[in-house]
Amino acid sequence: MTDGWSESSRESPRSRESDDYERELALIDRILGLEAQLAEQSVDFALTPSEQLRVEQQIARMRGSLTWRFGQIAATPLNIVSHRMGRRKRDG
């Protein structure tokens, strides 16, 4: 093989950053979808007190999970930007 072929097979830092960014966006999209589903479900049903307690426990476990915490961290930059953009729209 020539040097051109061997160098082109390496992953560039830019494409790695791009892949990481795409994964982050996919996680944010998944979180937003799950939050929407959760909101839909909570509106559709009138729960008995025992069902309400069970659901609250499930939500507490979900929010305590590593996946949820990672999603919150991944979504923080987007939340900051959208908050600032909303403030500019109100001020302008």
C-alpha positions as CSV (number, residue, x, y, z in Angstrom):
1,M,0.0,0.0,0.0
2,T,1.0,3.6,-0.5
3,D,1.3,6.2,2.2
4,G,-1.8,7.9,0.8
5,W,-3.9,4.8,1.4
6,S,-2.7,4.2,4.9
7,E,-3.2,7.8,6.0
8,S,-6.7,7.9,4.6
9,S,-7.8,5.0,6.7
10,R,-7.1,6.8,9.9
11,E,-10.0,8.7,11.6
12,S,-9.4,12.4,11.7
13,P,-10.0,14.3,15.0
14,R,-12.6,16.4,13.2
15,S,-14.6,13.3,12.1
16,R,-14.3,11.9,15.7
17,E,-15.7,15.2,17.0
18,S,-18.4,15.1,14.5
19,D,-19.3,11.5,15.5
20,D,-19.4,12.5,19.2
21,Y,-21.6,15.5,18.4
22,E,-24.0,13.3,16.4
23,R,-24.2,10.8,19.3
24,E,-24.9,13.7,21.7
25,L,-27.7,15.0,19.5
26,A,-29.1,11.5,19.2
27,L,-29.1,11.2,23.0
28,I,-30.8,14.6,23.3
29,D,-33.4,13.6,20.7
30,R,-34.1,10.3,22.6
31,I,-34.4,12.1,25.9
32,L,-36.8,14.7,24.5
33,G,-38.9,11.9,22.9
34,L,-39.1,10.0,26.2
35,E,-40.1,13.1,28.1
36,A,-42.8,13.7,25.5
37,Q,-44.0,10.1,25.9
38,L,-44.0,10.5,29.7
39,A,-46.0,13.7,29.5
40,E,-48.5,12.1,27.2
41,Q,-49.0,9.1,29.5
42,S,-49.4,11.3,32.6
43,V,-52.2,13.3,30.8
44,D,-54.1,10.3,29.5
45,F,-54.7,8.4,32.8
46,A,-56.2,9.1,36.1
47,L,-54.2,6.8,38.5
48,T,-55.3,5.3,41.7
49,P,-53.2,6.3,44.7
50,S,-51.2,3.0,44.7
51,E,-50.6,3.3,40.9
52,Q,-49.5,7.0,41.5
53,L,-47.0,5.8,44.1
54,R,-45.6,3.1,41.8
55,V,-45.2,5.5,38.9
56,E,-43.5,8.1,41.2
57,Q,-41.1,5.4,42.4
58,Q,-40.4,4.4,38.8
59,I,-39.7,8.0,37.8
60,A,-37.4,8.4,40.8
61,R,-35.4,5.3,39.8
62,M,-35.3,6.5,36.2
63,R,-34.0,10.0,37.2
64,G,-31.4,8.3,39.5
65,S,-30.1,6.2,36.7
66,L,-26.7,6.8,35.0
67,T,-28.4,7.1,31.6
68,W,-30.7,9.9,32.8
69,R,-27.8,11.8,34.5
70,F,-25.7,11.5,31.4
71,G,-28.6,12.7,29.3
72,Q,-29.0,15.7,31.5
73,I,-25.3,16.5,31.2
74,A,-25.5,16.1,27.4
75,A,-28.5,18.3,27.2
76,T,-27.1,21.1,29.3
77,P,-25.4,23.1,26.5
78,L,-28.6,22.9,24.4
79,N,-30.6,24.1,27.4
80,I,-28.3,27.0,28.0
81,V,-28.4,28.1,24.3
82,S,-32.1,27.8,24.1
83,H,-32.6,29.7,27.3
84,R,-30.3,32.5,26.1
85,M,-32.0,32.6,22.7
86,G,-35.4,32.8,24.4
87,R,-34.2,35.7,26.5
88,R,-32.9,37.6,23.4
89,K,-36.3,37.1,21.7
90,R,-38.1,38.6,24.7
91,D,-35.7,41.5,25.0
92,G,-35.6,42.3,21.3
